Amino acid sequence: MPAAWPPRAVIRKSSGLRTLESALYRAGLGPVAGVDEVGRGACAGPLVVA
């Protein structure tokens, strides 16, 4: 039987991050951006920012 996706543990953990982001937004600190530092990914080729 395949495992459920996404795992419930990830959902619980990420909800805390969203709470922090919401608190920062209410304090007037604008959008929060994330950065992937695992590999070279997009930095090795064209990079598009929207």
Rosetta constraint file for C-alpha pairs under 8 A:
AtomPair CA 3 CA 7 HARMONIC 7.94 0.50
AtomPair CA 6 CA 10 HARMONIC 7.01 0.50
AtomPair CA 6 CA 11 HARMONIC 7.32 0.50
AtomPair CA 7 CA 11 HARMONIC 6.81 0.50
AtomPair CA 8 CA 12 HARMONIC 6.33 0.50
AtomPair CA 9 CA 13 HARMONIC 6.22 0.50
AtomPair CA 10 CA 14 HARMONIC 6.02 0.50
AtomPair CA 11 CA 15 HARMONIC 6.22 0.50
AtomPair CA 12 CA 16 HARMONIC 7.09 0.50
AtomPair CA 13 CA 17 HARMONIC 7.10 0.50
AtomPair CA 14 CA 18 HARMONIC 6.42 0.50
AtomPair CA 15 CA 19 HARMONIC 6.29 0.50
AtomPair CA 16 CA 20 HARMONIC 6.39 0.50
AtomPair CA 17 CA 21 HARMONIC 6.23 0.50
AtomPair CA 18 CA 22 HARMONIC 6.07 0.50
AtomPair CA 19 CA 23 HARMONIC 6.27 0.50
AtomPair CA 20 CA 24 HARMONIC 6.30 0.50
AtomPair CA 21 CA 25 HARMONIC 6.19 0.50
AtomPair CA 21 CA 31 HARMONIC 7.92 0.50
AtomPair CA 21 CA 32 HARMONIC 6.57 0.50
AtomPair CA 22 CA 26 HARMONIC 6.20 0.50
AtomPair CA 23 CA 27 HARMONIC 6.28 0.50
AtomPair CA 24 CA 28 HARMONIC 6.60 0.50
AtomPair CA 24 CA 29 HARMONIC 5.47 0.50
AtomPair CA 24 CA 30 HARMONIC 7.38 0.50
AtomPair CA 25 CA 29 HARMONIC 5.16 0.50
AtomPair CA 25 CA 30 HARMONIC 5.28 0.50
AtomPair CA 25 CA 31 HARMONIC 6.59 0.50
AtomPair CA 40 CA 44 HARMONIC 5.62 0.50
AtomPair CA 41 CA 45 HARMONIC 7.53 0.50
AtomPair CA 42 CA 46 HARMONIC 6.35 0.50
AtomPair CA 42 CA 47 HARMONIC 5.68 0.50
AtomPair CA 43 CA 47 HARMONIC 6.29 0.50
